[in-house]
């Protein structure tokens, strides 16, 4: 399971994405705002929770590519 410290880091990363108000995130060829991107990340984290132990794993296994298409 994820330690409380790593959970806090992952939560902080998701919040940082959400706070990027002027950013556009591209997911499988479609553009999304920061709030939608944060929701996607949270859902992906929840779906892959058992495989994620650290914030680094969250970035490497969840946040950097689409689980659907495999695209960055």
N, C-alpha and C positions, 0 to 999 in steps of 0.2 A: 504494500500500500504506500501511498504518497505521504511523506512526512509533513507535518504542519508548516514547516519552513518552506518546503518545495511547493506546497499548495498555495501559500501566500505569494510566492514568486510567480506562479502560473496565473493566479488571479490578477496580479499587478500587470503582467504582460497583456492579458485580455483587456484590462481597464485602459492601459496605454493605447491599445488599438482603438478602443471606443472613443477615446479623447482626441483622436486625430481628425478633427472636424472637417478640415479641408482636404483630406486624403480620399482617394478613390481606390478601392480594392477590386482587382480583377479575379474572378473565380469562374473557370471554365468558359472564358470568353465574354462573360457578363460583368458589368460594373456594379459595385455596391458601395454604399456609404459606410462610414466607420461603425455605426451602430449595428448594421446588418453583419458586417465582418466579425464583430465581437460575438454576436449571437451564433454565427456559424462556428467560430472557434470553440465557444463554450459547448455547443452540441457535439462537436467532434471529440472534445476532451471527454465528455460524459460517455460517449459511445466507445471510446478507447481507454477508459479509465484504468482498467486492469493491466494494460500494457505500458502505462506511463508512471514512472517513479520519480522523475526529476523534471525541472523546468527545461533543461537541455533536451531531454527526450520529447517533451511536449513540442518544442520547436522543431526538432528533427523528424518526428514521427507524425505530427498532427498539423502544425501551423504552416509548413512550407510547401505543401502540395495538396492537391485534391485527392481524396480517397476514392472518389468516383471515377475520375479520368486518369489520375496519376500525374496530371500536369502541374507544373509549379504555380 
